[in-house]
Amino acid sequence: MSAGTHAAWLVDLDGTLYVQAPVRLAMAAELSLLGWPSVRFLRQFRREHEQLRELGLEGDPFRLQIERTAQALGASPSAVEATVRDWMIERPAKWLPLFRRRELLGELAAFRAAGGRTALVSDYPARRKLEALGASGLFDVVVASGEPEGPTRLKPHPGGMLRAASALGIEPERCLVIGDRPDADGRAASAAGMAFRHVR
C-alpha cells in the first residue's frame, strides 16, 4: 500500500523530522564544555526511558522518568526536570533547523494541502521542538509524552498511535506511521493495525 492511499500520517519527531546524529554530537560538545554536572541526570533519564519502554508501565511516561531518575540519584524531581528540559528540549532547539529533513517536511505540507490529516506522536515533549523546526502548523494533533493528552505508555505500545487516530477521526487501518525506529515506531504501528514507513 502506498503512502497516497492513507487518510492520515502519524509522524514521530526525534530522528524523523530531523537528523538526530549531528544534533547529539553538537549537544555532546556543549555538555563537555558547560554541562558536566548535568551528565549523570541525563544518562539516568535515558536509562529510565529504555526501562520504561521494556516495562510498559502506565502513567505519564515523562513524569515517571523524572521521578524514577530522581529516586535513583537521590535528587529532587524539580532539579531533574529542570536539567532535562534545559539540555534535552531548550538547548537542542537552536540546532534543529540546521538538520531538519526538508524533503519529509515538504511531503507533509503537500499531503495536508491535498486533504490529508496529520498527527505528531512522540515519547518526549514535542511542541518546543516543532516550533524550532518551523513545523508547528504541519500537524492537526500532537500526542506527546509530558504534554496534555499525551500517551500513557511509551512506544512500542500502540496507545499513542491509537489516541492520535481517534483524535483525527481516522480508522487505524487508514493511517500510516512514519518513524526512524522500527523497534519502537514500527512495532507500535503494527500493534495498532497501521502501516509503517521507515525514515533512515
HUBEL-V923375 format. One record per residue. N is the residue number from 1. BURIAL is I if it has 24 or more other C-alpha atoms within 12 Angstrom, else O. D_CENTER is the distance of its C-alpha to the mean C-alpha in Angstrom with 1 decimal. Layout:
n: <N;N>
burial: <BURIAL;BURIAL>
d_center: <D_CENTER;D_CENTER>
This chain:
n: <1;2;3;4;5;6;7;8;9;10;11;12;13;14;15;16;17;18;19;20;21;22;23;24;25;26;27;28;29;30;31;32;33;34;35;36;37;38;39;40;41;42;43;44;45;46;47;48;49;50;51;52;53;54;55;56;57;58;59;60;61;62;63;64;65;66;67;68;69;70;71;72;73;74;75;76;77;78;79;80;81;82;83;84;85;86;87;88;89;90;91;92;93;94;95;96;97;98;99;100;101;102;103;104;105;106;107;108;109;110;111;112;113;114;115;116;117;118;119;120;121;122;123;124;125;126;127;128;129;130;131;132;133;134;135;136;137;138;139;140;141;142;143;144;145;146;147;148;149;150;151;152;153;154;155;156;157;158;159;160;161;162;163;164;165;166;167;168;169;170;171;172;173;174;175;176;177;178;179;180;181;182;183;184;185;186;187;188;189;190;191;192;193;194;195;196;197;198;199;200>
burial: <O;O;O;O;O;I;I;I;I;I;I;I;I;I;I;I;I;I;I;I;O;O;I;O;O;O;I;O;O;O;I;O;O;O;O;O;O;I;I;O;I;I;I;I;I;I;O;I;I;I;O;I;I;O;O;O;I;O;O;I;I;I;I;I;I;I;I;I;I;I;O;O;O;O;O;O;I;O;O;I;I;O;I;I;I;O;I;I;I;O;I;I;I;O;I;I;I;O;I;I;I;O;O;I;I;O;O;I;I;O;I;O;O;O;O;I;I;I;I;I;I;I;I;I;I;I;I;I;I;I;O;I;I;I;I;I;O;I;I;I;I;I;I;I;I;I;O;O;O;I;I;I;I;I;I;I;I;I;I;I;I;I;I;I;I;I;I;I;O;I;O;I;I;I;I;I;I;I;I;I;I;I;O;I;I;I;I;I;I;I;I;I;O;I;I;I;I;I;I;O>
d_center: <24.9;23.8;20.8;23.5;24.5;21.4;21.3;17.5;14.5;11.1;8.6;5.3;4.4;5.2;8.5;8.7;9.6;11.1;13.0;11.7;15.1;17.1;14.8;15.0;18.7;19.2;17.6;19.7;22.7;22.1;21.7;24.9;26.7;25.5;23.3;25.2;25.5;21.7;21.1;22.0;19.6;16.6;17.8;18.4;15.1;13.4;16.3;15.7;12.1;13.7;16.6;14.8;13.2;16.8;18.5;16.5;17.6;17.3;16.5;13.8;11.8;11.1;14.8;16.0;14.6;16.4;19.5;19.7;19.3;22.0;24.2;24.0;24.9;27.3;25.5;24.9;21.5;21.9;22.4;19.4;17.1;18.8;18.3;14.6;14.1;16.6;15.6;11.8;11.2;14.7;16.3;13.8;13.8;17.3;16.4;13.7;16.4;18.4;16.0;14.3;14.9;17.7;18.9;15.7;15.5;19.2;18.8;16.5;19.1;21.9;20.4;20.2;23.7;25.0;24.0;20.7;18.2;14.4;11.4;7.7;5.9;2.7;4.4;4.8;6.9;6.3;9.9;11.5;9.6;10.3;13.7;14.2;13.4;15.8;13.6;13.7;16.5;15.1;13.4;15.7;13.2;9.9;8.8;6.6;7.8;10.5;11.3;14.1;13.9;10.7;10.7;13.5;12.5;9.8;9.6;12.2;13.6;13.7;13.8;10.5;11.7;15.2;14.5;13.0;16.1;18.4;17.4;18.1;21.2;20.7;21.8;19.3;21.6;21.3;17.5;16.0;12.5;11.4;9.4;10.4;10.9;13.8;14.0;10.7;9.8;13.5;14.9;12.9;14.3;17.7;17.9;17.2;19.8;17.8;18.2;15.7;15.7;14.7;13.8;15.7>
